[in-house]
Amino acid sequence: MLTLLVCENTMSEQQVRPSVAQRIIIKFLANEGVSATEILGRLRAQFGENTLSRTQVFDWHKKFRDGRSTVENEAHRRRPRTSVTDDHIRTVKDLIAEDRRINVREIASEVGISYGSVETIIRDHLNLSKVSARWVPRLLTDQQKQIRKEVCERHLVRHSQEGDDFLTRIVTCDETWVHHYTPESKQASKEWRKKKEAPPVKARTRLSAGKVMMTIFWDMQGVLLIDFLHGQRTINAAYYCQLLDEVKKAYRSKRRQKSVRRVVLLHDNARPHTANLTREKLAKMHWETLEHPPYSPDLSPCDFFLFGPLKEELGGRRFATNEEVEAFVRDWLLTRPRSFYSDGMKKLPIRWEKCVAKSGEYVEK
């Protein structure tokens, strides 16, 4: 028994496959004259449901008693697949080039070979795999991609010249709906389960009708202003200008060591942000507006950094009133450490670099 335990410990350290480990034990015990029945009982005590079948144990026991020394399976000489030929590979390649959505069964029927042969050709010879479409905010034109690339290049040049001082001057803002109930995401609902244990089941739910519009202004040091708009009201240029007055006061109060006239405002191209009234307001405030390309939420810190974690935190929670959801959101935003907002703003140059590298295509991560 001691020898057997030493053998098992050695195999564990080498991390051999369970089937091979059991064959080593069978060989060892068979050479000591232990019966196949007793060996099977010992293996079941050690390996449980992963034990080799009775037939396999008895078969290997006989092989070792007859003088076999190796515990690995011998390589089988299989007949070559005559269906996997150069002509068939070219035909499959041409069919896929004509229709990227064609399935394996359709290809097999068209070429006249088996389903498995088509899979082998696609996987081993063409090195192809079928992937789902990636959702993007908009299908960008070549001109829009070029604009995105050029804008990011200009920002990178400025960042290289001014360093992180450029980032510390940026105040960014955006709006988002906050619902009384936000369903928990699929990612957030993951649970640790055993291999044979059934996965958790959830009913599909939707966002609640009750909601408020939140606007947030923040910089590298944290939140400057949080505003909630109730009822059926929407944000227009006049309302946005009122918020700019409030955030200017907040900046003077919370950033006393910094000049309010050196603020660089980063917001998207929504109508309230680009209206003449807003432009005039920003000119009076002496605030510079950082150039932002159209249809580019992936270059807005609110979209690519802030709103995602906020919605994850809201997932699965229910609120009875606007006041409840507002209090929760406000508390979550204001209790994030300063490093949280600093990290978000520091991701901007990384995003610009990736956008340039991708020739203006959307940046995912």
C-alpha positions in Angstrom: 0.0 0.0 0.0 2.9 2.4 0.8 4.5 1.7 -2.6 1.1 2.4 -4.2 0.7 5.7 -2.4 4.2 6.8 -3.5 3.4 5.9 -7.0 0.2 7.9 -6.9 1.9 11.0 -5.4 4.6 10.9 -8.0 2.0 10.8 -10.8 0.1 13.7 -9.2 3.2 15.8 -9.2 3.8 15.0 -12.9 0.2 15.8 -13.7 -0.3 12.8 -16.0 -3.7 12.0 -17.4 -6.0 10.1 -15.1 -6.3 7.2 -17.6 -2.5 6.9 -17.8 -2.2 7.1 -14.1 -4.6 4.2 -13.6 -2.7 2.1 -16.2 0.6 2.7 -14.2 -1.2 1.5 -11.1 -2.7 -1.6 -12.9 0.8 -2.5 -14.3 2.4 -2.1 -10.9 -0.2 -4.2 -9.0 -0.5 -6.8 -11.8 3.2 -7.4 -11.6 2.8 -8.0 -7.9 0.2 -10.6 -8.6 -2.9 -8.6 -7.5 -6.1 -9.8 -9.2 -7.9 -7.6 -11.6 -11.0 -7.5 -9.4 -9.1 -6.2 -6.4 -7.3 -3.6 -8.6 -10.7 -2.4 -9.9 -11.9 -1.9 -6.3 -8.8 0.1 -5.4 -9.1 2.3 -8.4 -12.7 3.1 -7.7 -11.8 4.1 -4.1 -9.2 6.5 -5.5 -10.6 7.8 -8.7 -14.4 7.6 -8.1 -16.5 8.2 -11.2 -13.3 8.8 -13.3 -12.3 5.2 -12.9 -11.7 3.1 -16.1 -14.5 0.7 -16.9 -14.3 -2.9 -15.7 -13.6 -4.1 -19.2 -10.7 -1.7 -19.6 -9.2 -2.6 -16.2 -9.4 -6.3 -17.0 -8.0 -5.8 -20.5 -5.0 -3.8 -19.3 -4.4 -6.3 -16.5 -4.2 -9.1 -19.0 -1.9 -7.1 -21.3 0.6 -6.4 -18.4 0.5 -10.0 -17.2 1.3 -11.1 -20.8 4.4 -8.9 -20.8 3.3 -5.5 -22.1 5.5 -2.7 -20.8 4.1 0.6 -22.2 1.1 2.3 -20.6 0.3 4.6 -23.5 -2.1 3.8 -26.3 -0.4 2.7 -29.5 -0.9 4.9 -32.5 -3.5 3.7 -35.0 -2.9 3.5 -38.6 -5.9 5.2 -40.1 -6.9 5.2 -43.8 -6.2 8.6 -45.3 -9.2 10.8 -45.9 -9.6 10.7 -49.7 -12.2 13.5 -49.5 -9.6 16.0 -48.2 -7.9 16.7 -51.6 -6.5 19.8 -53.1 -9.4 20.1 -55.5 -11.9 19.9 -52.6 -10.0 22.4 -50.5 -10.0 24.9 -53.4 -13.8 24.3 -54.0 -14.6 24.9 -50.3 -12.5 28.0 -50.3 -14.3 29.4 -53.3 -17.7 28.6 -51.9 -16.9 30.5 -48.6 -15.5 33.4 -50.6 -18.7 33.7 -52.5 -20.9 33.4 -49.3 -19.4 34.1 -45.9 -22.6 32.8 -44.2 -22.8 29.4 -45.9 -22.9 26.6 -43.4 -21.0 23.3 -43.3 -24.0 21.2 -44.3 -24.6 23.3 -47.4 -20.9 23.1 -48.4 -20.9 19.3 -47.9 -24.0 19.0 -50.1 -22.5 21.2 -52.8 -19.1 19.5 -52.9 -20.4 16.0 -52.4 -18.2 15.1 -49.4 -18.9 14.3 -45.8 -19.7 16.8 -43.1 -16.6 15.8 -41.2 -14.4 16.3 -44.2 -15.7 19.8 -44.7 -15.0 20.6 -41.1 -11.4 19.3 -41.4 -10.8 21.4 -44.5 -12.2 24.5 -42.9 -10.4 24.1 -39.6 -7.0 22.5 -40.6 -6.4 23.6 -44.1 -8.2 27.0 -44.5 -7.7 28.0 -40.8 -11.2 29.6 -40.7 -13.7 29.9 -37.9 -17.2 31.3 -37.9 -17.7 34.4 -35.8 -20.7 36.6 -35.0 -21.0 40.1 -36.2 -19.7 42.8 -33.8 -22.2 45.5 -32.8 -21.0 49.0 -33.4 -22.7 52.4 -32.8 -22.8 53.1 -36.5 -21.4 51.8 -39.8 -18.8 54.5 -40.4 -18.0 55.8 -43.9 -14.4 56.1 -45.0 -14.6 59.9 -44.6 -15.9 59.5 -41.0 -13.0 57.1 -40.2 -10.5 59.5 -41.6 -11.9 62.4 -39.5 -11.7 60.2 -36.4 -8.1 59.3 -37.2 -7.1 62.9 -37.9 -8.8 64.3 -34.7 -7.1 61.6 -32.6 -3.7 62.4 -34.2 -4.1 66.1 -33.3 -5.0 65.2 -29.7 -2.0 62.9 -29.4 0.4 65.6 -30.7 -1.0 68.0 -28.1 -0.7 65.5 -25.3 2.9 64.8 -26.3 3.6 68.5 -26.1 1.7 69.4 -22.9 1.9 66.0 -21.1 -0.7 65.1 -18.4 -1.3 68.8 -17.7 -3.5 68.6 -20.8 -5.5 65.8 -19.3 -5.9 67.6 -15.9 -7.6 70.6 -17.7 -10.2 68.4 -19.4 -13.8 68.4 -18.0 -16.0 65.9 -19.6 -19.8 65.4 -19.5 -22.6 63.4 -20.9 -26.2 62.4 -20.3 -27.7 58.9 -19.7 -31.1 57.5 -18.7 -31.2 56.0 -15.2 -34.1 53.5 -14.8 -36.0 52.5 -11.7 -35.1 48.9 -12.7 -32.1 47.8 -14.7 -31.9 44.1 -15.5 -28.8 42.3 -14.3 -26.4 41.7 -17.1 -25.5 38.1 -18.2 -21.9 38.7 -17.1 -23.0 39.8 -13.6 -25.3 36.7 -13.2 -22.4 34.2 -13.5 -22.1 31.7 -10.6 -19.5 29.1 -9.7 -21.0 25.6 -10.4 -19.7 22.1 -10.6 -19.2 20.6 -14.0 -22.4 18.5 -14.0 -24.4 21.0 -12.1 -27.1 22.9 -14.1 -26.4 26.5 -14.8 -28.6 29.2 -13.2 -31.8 30.2 -15.0 -33.2 33.7 -15.3 -36.3 35.1 -17.0 -35.7 37.8 -19.6 -36.6 41.2 -18.2 -36.7 44.7 -19.6 -35.8 48.2 -18.4 -38.5 49.8 -16.4 -40.6 52.6 -17.8 -39.8 54.8 -14.8 -36.6 56.7 -15.5 -34.8 60.0 -15.0 -32.2 61.7 -17.2 -28.8 62.1 -15.5 -26.1 64.6 -16.6 -22.7 64.4 -15.0 -19.6 66.6 -15.3 -16.3 65.3 -14.0 -12.5 65.6 -14.4 -9.4 63.7 -13.2 -10.1 64.7 -9.6 -13.7 63.5 -9.5 -17.3 64.7 -9.8 -18.0 68.4 -10.4 -21.8 68.3 -11.0 -24.6 65.7 -11.1 -28.0 66.8 -12.4 -31.3 64.9 -12.8 -34.1 65.9 -15.2 -37.6 64.7 -14.4 -40.8 64.0 -16.3 -41.1 64.4 -20.0 -38.6 67.3 -20.2 -35.6 67.0 -22.4 -32.2 68.7 -22.4 -32.1 71.7 -24.8 -29.5 74.4 -25.3 -31.0 76.7 -22.7 -31.1 74.0 -20.0 -27.6 73.0 -20.9 -26.3 76.5 -20.6 -27.8 76.7 -17.1 -25.8 73.5 -16.2 -22.7 75.2 -17.6 -23.2 78.1 -15.2 -23.6 75.6 -12.3 -20.6 73.5 -13.2 -18.5 76.7 -13.5 -19.4 77.6 -9.9 -18.6 74.1 -8.8 -15.3 74.2 -10.5 -14.3 77.4 -8.7 -15.4 75.9 -5.4 -13.8 72.5 -5.8 -10.7 73.3 -7.9 -9.5 76.5 -6.1 -5.9 75.9 -7.1 -6.8 75.8 -10.8 -7.8 78.5 -13.2 -11.4 78.2 -14.4 -10.5 79.9 -17.7 -8.2 77.0 -18.6 -10.9 74.4 -18.7 -11.1 72.2 -21.8 -14.6 70.9 -22.2 -15.1 67.5 -23.8 -18.6 66.7 -24.8 -20.2 65.0 -27.8 -21.9 66.5 -30.8 -25.5 66.3 -29.4 -27.7 69.3 -30.5 -27.7 71.0 -27.1 -23.9 70.9 -27.0 -23.4 72.3 -30.5 -26.2 74.9 -30.6 -25.3 78.5 -31.2 -26.6 79.4 -27.8 -24.2 76.9 -26.2 -21.3 78.1 -28.4 -21.9 81.7 -27.3 -22.1 80.6 -23.7 -18.8 78.8 -23.8 -17.1 81.7 -25.5 -18.2 84.0 -22.7 -16.9 81.5 -20.1 -13.6 81.3 -22.0 -13.8 77.6 -22.1 -12.2 75.7 -24.9 -14.1 72.9 -26.5 -12.1 69.8 -27.3 -12.7 68.5 -30.8 -14.8 65.4 -30.8 -15.5 63.4 -34.0 -19.1 62.5 -34.8 -20.5 59.1 -33.8 -17.7 58.4 -31.4 -18.9 57.2 -28.0 -15.8 55.0 -27.9 -13.8 58.2 -27.5 -15.9 59.7 -24.7 -14.8 58.8 -21.1 -18.4 58.8 -19.9 -19.3 56.1 -22.4 -16.2 53.9 -22.5 -15.4 54.2 -18.8 -18.1 55.6 -16.5 -21.6 54.5 -17.5 -20.8 50.8 -17.9 -19.8 50.2 -14.2 -22.7 52.4 -13.1 -25.2 50.3 -15.0 -23.6 47.1 -13.7 -24.0 48.4 -10.2 -27.7 49.2 -10.9 -28.3 45.8 -12.4 -31.0 43.8 -10.5 -31.9 46.7 -8.2 -35.4 48.1 -8.0 -36.3 51.6 -6.9 -39.8 52.8 -6.2 -39.3 56.5 -6.8 -37.1 58.9 -8.7 -35.7 60.1 -5.4 -34.5 56.6 -4.5 -32.7 55.9 -7.8 -31.2 59.4 -7.7 -29.9 59.0 -4.2 -28.3 55.7 -5.1 -26.6 57.0 -8.2 -25.4 60.1 -6.5 -23.9 58.1 -3.6 -22.2 55.6 -6.0 -20.6 58.4 -8.1 -19.5 60.5 -5.1 -17.9 57.6 -3.3 -15.7 56.5 -6.1 -12.0 57.2 -5.1 -10.1 60.0 -6.9 -8.0 57.3 -8.6 -11.1 56.0 -10.3 -11.7 59.2 -12.2 -8.0 59.7 -12.8 -7.7 56.3 -14.4 -10.7 57.0 -16.6 -9.2 60.2 -18.0 -5.8 58.6 -18.5 -7.3 56.1 -20.8 -8.1 58.9 -23.3 -4.6 58.9 -24.9 -4.7 55.1 -25.1 -8.0 55.3 -27.0 -6.6 58.0 -29.4 -3.6 55.8 -30.1 -5.8 52.7 -30.8 -8.1 54.7 -33.0 -5.2 55.9 -35.1 -3.7 52.4 -35.3 -7.1 51.1 -36.5 -7.3 53.8 -39.1 -10.4 55.4 -37.6 -12.3 52.1 -36.8 -14.1 51.8 -33.5 -12.1 51.0 -30.4 -13.6 48.1 -28.4 -11.3 48.0 -25.4 
